[in-house]
Amino acid sequence: ECKSHVVWVPNIEKDYLCRFEETLGGFFRDLARQKECAILEGHLMSDHVHMHISIPPKYSVAQVVGFKKGRVQ
């Protein structure tokens, strides 16, 4: 099992993420479940997101992060 610290910086205006703080956590957890991953810890900042993710060995970190980024943007 691989545990990775991922920082995601979307190309949007600053403070935009904070408007969706309540819904993003659940959304990211649902996406993680689809790839058999678990978000162990996450922090939403004004312009980026920190996530500590547990990823099974059959997926690469790039596959999981690419999957999440493709669904959000």
Protein Blocks (a to p, Z undefined) as FASTA:
>chain_A
ZZddddddddbdehklmmmmmmmmmmmmmmmmmnopacfbdcddfkbccddddddfkbcf
klmmmmmmmmmZZ
